[in-house]
């Protein structure tokens, strides 16, 4: 949909699109800026050309995945709501409903996890472009980094929210380990990015 349409939907009193969709969009915007800066940086020399073309190509793939994640996140939330609307009058129905709710909550962690993992890749590209990219687009690269970090933070929040409703301890522990790994990598990257921006 058009940007204005999306903003109108986002600001309405319907539950979707919501924060998860906005996080995915922030990541897609970051990927777009990285593509732009990589394109502007590919005129330096032959070796730089190859590297920058590679970044632009990979950022395009990431942008496509994040764009799809906008709709996927809304669908995941709708699936949770659909599970809650299942009948619960009989014991058999209650058990089935409970299983469907748990499965829906687990599936609702998939898209935000994807957003987080892709955002870490965008932070890696941002760090490289701050050092080796076109310096006339330095601020654009910085914005790309901050948008990627916002997307990652939003994804993390959505994972945690859903984990709070999940009863399976094995599933929860696996996701928590993943979150810790991603945050450690993010903290290192954002620290290096901040240093690069301060020294500009």
PAMAR-203818 format. One record per residue (C-alpha): residue number from 1; residue in three letters; chain; x, y, z. Coordinates in nm, 2 decimals. Layout:
N
   i  aa ch   east  north     up
 NUM ALA  A      X      Y      Z
...
//
This chain:
200
   i  aa ch   east  north     up
   1 UNK  A   0.00   0.00   0.00
   2 UNK  A   0.10   0.36  -0.03
   3 UNK  A   0.29   0.51   0.26
   4 UNK  A   0.00   0.74   0.36
   5 UNK  A  -0.23   0.44   0.36
   6 UNK  A   0.00   0.24   0.58
   7 UNK  A   0.03   0.53   0.82
   8 UNK  A  -0.34   0.56   0.83
   9 UNK  A  -0.38   0.19   0.91
  10 UNK  A  -0.11   0.20   1.17
  11 UNK  A  -0.27   0.49   1.35
  12 UNK  A  -0.62   0.34   1.35
  13 UNK  A  -0.77   0.16   1.65
  14 UNK  A  -0.73  -0.19   1.49
  15 UNK  A  -0.46  -0.41   1.64
  16 UNK  A  -0.28  -0.47   1.31
  17 UNK  A  -0.07  -0.34   1.16
  18 UNK  A   0.12  -0.27   1.49
  19 UNK  A   0.46  -0.24   1.64
  20 UNK  A   0.59  -0.56   1.47
  21 UNK  A   0.50  -0.43   1.13
  22 UNK  A   0.66  -0.09   1.21
  23 UNK  A   0.98  -0.26   1.32
  24 UNK  A   1.00  -0.46   0.99
  25 UNK  A   0.93  -0.13   0.80
  26 UNK  A   1.22   0.04   0.99
  27 UNK  A   1.45  -0.24   0.88
  28 UNK  A   1.33  -0.21   0.52
  29 UNK  A   1.40   0.16   0.53
  30 UNK  A   1.75   0.09   0.66
  31 UNK  A   1.81  -0.16   0.38
  32 UNK  A   1.70   0.10   0.12
  33 UNK  A   1.95   0.36   0.26
  34 UNK  A   2.23   0.10   0.26
  35 UNK  A   2.15   0.02  -0.11
  36 UNK  A   2.16   0.39  -0.19
  37 UNK  A   2.50   0.45  -0.01
  38 UNK  A   2.65   0.14  -0.16
  39 UNK  A   2.54   0.26  -0.50
  40 UNK  A   2.70   0.60  -0.44
  41 UNK  A   3.02   0.43  -0.32
  42 UNK  A   3.07   0.20  -0.61
  43 UNK  A   3.26   0.45  -0.82
  44 UNK  A   3.58   0.46  -0.62
  45 UNK  A   3.79   0.17  -0.77
  46 UNK  A   3.75  -0.17  -0.91
  47 UNK  A   3.79  -0.36  -0.58
  48 UNK  A   3.56  -0.12  -0.40
  49 UNK  A   3.31  -0.15  -0.68
  50 UNK  A   3.29  -0.53  -0.64
  51 UNK  A   3.25  -0.50  -0.26
  52 UNK  A   2.98  -0.22  -0.28
  53 UNK  A   2.79  -0.41  -0.55
  54 UNK  A   2.79  -0.71  -0.33
  55 UNK  A   2.65  -0.51  -0.03
  56 UNK  A   2.38  -0.35  -0.25
  57 UNK  A   2.28  -0.69  -0.38
  58 UNK  A   2.25  -0.84  -0.04
  59 UNK  A   2.08  -0.54   0.11
  60 UNK  A   1.82  -0.57  -0.17
  61 UNK  A   1.74  -0.93  -0.07
  62 UNK  A   1.72  -0.82   0.29
  63 UNK  A   1.48  -0.54   0.20
  64 UNK  A   1.25  -0.78   0.02
  65 UNK  A   1.24  -1.01   0.32
  66 UNK  A   1.17  -0.73   0.56
  67 UNK  A   0.90  -0.59   0.33
  68 UNK  A   0.73  -0.93   0.33
  69 UNK  A   0.77  -0.94   0.71
  70 UNK  A   0.54  -0.64   0.74
  71 UNK  A   0.25  -0.85   0.63
  72 UNK  A   0.37  -1.17   0.79
  73 UNK  A   0.38  -1.01   1.13
  74 UNK  A   0.02  -0.89   1.10
  75 UNK  A  -0.08  -1.24   0.99
  76 UNK  A   0.09  -1.39   1.30
  77 UNK  A  -0.10  -1.17   1.53
  78 UNK  A  -0.43  -1.24   1.35
  79 UNK  A  -0.36  -1.61   1.40
  80 UNK  A  -0.32  -1.57   1.77
  81 UNK  A  -0.65  -1.38   1.78
  82 UNK  A  -0.82  -1.65   1.57
  83 UNK  A  -0.70  -1.92   1.82
  84 UNK  A  -0.85  -1.72   2.11
  85 UNK  A  -1.19  -1.71   1.93
  86 UNK  A  -1.21  -2.09   1.91
  87 UNK  A  -1.49  -2.25   2.11
  88 UNK  A  -1.42  -2.35   2.47
  89 UNK  A  -1.75  -2.48   2.61
  90 UNK  A  -1.64  -2.85   2.63
  91 UNK  A  -1.32  -2.99   2.78
  92 UNK  A  -1.21  -3.13   2.44
  93 UNK  A  -1.26  -2.78   2.28
  94 UNK  A  -1.07  -2.62   2.56
  95 UNK  A  -0.77  -2.85   2.52
  96 UNK  A  -0.77  -2.80   2.14
  97 UNK  A  -0.80  -2.42   2.18
  98 UNK  A  -0.51  -2.41   2.43
  99 UNK  A  -0.29  -2.61   2.20
 100 UNK  A  -0.37  -2.38   1.91
 101 UNK  A  -0.31  -2.07   2.12
 102 UNK  A   0.03  -2.20   2.22
 103 UNK  A   0.12  -2.29   1.87
 104 UNK  A   0.01  -1.95   1.75
 105 UNK  A   0.22  -1.77   2.01
 106 UNK  A   0.53  -1.98   1.91
 107 UNK  A   0.47  -1.90   1.54
 108 UNK  A   0.44  -1.53   1.63
 109 UNK  A   0.81  -1.53   1.74
 110 UNK  A   0.92  -1.63   1.39
 111 UNK  A   0.88  -1.30   1.21
 112 UNK  A   1.03  -1.08   1.48
 113 UNK  A   1.32  -1.32   1.50
 114 UNK  A   1.38  -1.28   1.13
 115 UNK  A   1.36  -0.90   1.16
 116 UNK  A   1.63  -0.92   1.44
 117 UNK  A   1.86  -1.14   1.24
 118 UNK  A   1.83  -0.93   0.92
 119 UNK  A   1.88  -0.61   1.12
 120 UNK  A   2.21  -0.74   1.26
 121 UNK  A   2.33  -0.79   0.90
 122 UNK  A   2.22  -0.43   0.82
 123 UNK  A   2.42  -0.31   1.11
 124 UNK  A   2.73  -0.49   0.98
 125 UNK  A   2.68  -0.32   0.64
 126 UNK  A   2.63   0.01   0.81
 127 UNK  A   2.96  -0.02   1.00
 128 UNK  A   3.15  -0.11   0.68
 129 UNK  A   2.99   0.18   0.48
 130 UNK  A   3.07   0.43   0.76
 131 UNK  A   3.44   0.34   0.71
 132 UNK  A   3.46   0.27   0.34
 133 UNK  A   3.15   0.42   0.18
 134 UNK  A   3.10   0.76   0.02
 135 UNK  A   3.16   1.01   0.29
 136 UNK  A   2.91   1.26   0.14
 137 UNK  A   2.64   1.00   0.24
 138 UNK  A   2.79   0.95   0.59
 139 UNK  A   2.47   1.08   0.76
 140 UNK  A   2.26   0.85   0.54
 141 UNK  A   2.46   0.55   0.66
 142 UNK  A   2.42   0.66   1.02
 143 UNK  A   2.05   0.68   0.98
 144 UNK  A   2.05   0.34   0.82
 145 UNK  A   2.23   0.21   1.13
 146 UNK  A   1.99   0.37   1.37
 147 UNK  A   1.69   0.24   1.18
 148 UNK  A   1.83  -0.11   1.18
 149 UNK  A   1.89  -0.09   1.56
 150 UNK  A   1.53   0.03   1.61
 151 UNK  A   1.40  -0.26   1.40
 152 UNK  A   1.61  -0.50   1.61
 153 UNK  A   1.49  -0.36   1.94
 154 UNK  A   1.13  -0.38   1.82
 155 UNK  A   1.18  -0.74   1.71
 156 UNK  A   1.33  -0.83   2.04
 157 UNK  A   1.03  -0.67   2.23
 158 UNK  A   0.78  -0.87   2.02
 159 UNK  A   0.97  -1.19   2.08
 160 UNK  A   0.97  -1.13   2.46
 161 UNK  A   0.60  -1.03   2.46
 162 UNK  A   0.51  -1.36   2.29
 163 UNK  A   0.75  -1.57   2.51
 164 UNK  A   0.56  -1.44   2.82
 165 UNK  A   0.25  -1.63   2.70
 166 UNK  A   0.43  -1.95   2.60
 167 UNK  A   0.44  -2.24   2.85
 168 UNK  A   0.70  -2.47   2.68
 169 UNK  A   1.02  -2.41   2.88
 170 UNK  A   1.24  -2.57   2.61
 171 UNK  A   1.11  -2.34   2.34
 172 UNK  A   1.15  -2.04   2.57
 173 UNK  A   1.50  -2.12   2.67
 174 UNK  A   1.60  -2.17   2.30
 175 UNK  A   1.46  -1.83   2.21
 176 UNK  A   1.62  -1.66   2.51
 177 UNK  A   1.96  -1.80   2.41
 178 UNK  A   1.91  -1.66   2.06
 179 UNK  A   1.82  -1.32   2.20
 180 UNK  A   2.13  -1.31   2.41
 181 UNK  A   2.35  -1.40   2.11
 182 UNK  A   2.19  -1.14   1.89
 183 UNK  A   2.21  -0.87   2.16
 184 UNK  A   2.58  -0.94   2.22
 185 UNK  A   2.65  -0.90   1.85
 186 UNK  A   2.43  -0.59   1.83
 187 UNK  A   2.60  -0.43   2.13
 188 UNK  A   2.94  -0.48   1.97
 189 UNK  A   2.83  -0.34   1.63
 190 UNK  A   2.64  -0.04   1.76
 191 UNK  A   2.94   0.04   1.99
 192 UNK  A   3.17   0.04   1.69
 193 UNK  A   2.92   0.24   1.48
 194 UNK  A   2.88   0.50   1.75
 195 UNK  A   3.26   0.54   1.77
 196 UNK  A   3.28   0.59   1.40
 197 UNK  A   3.01   0.85   1.40
 198 UNK  A   3.17   1.04   1.69
 199 UNK  A   3.50   1.05   1.51
 200 UNK  A   3.36   1.19   1.19
//
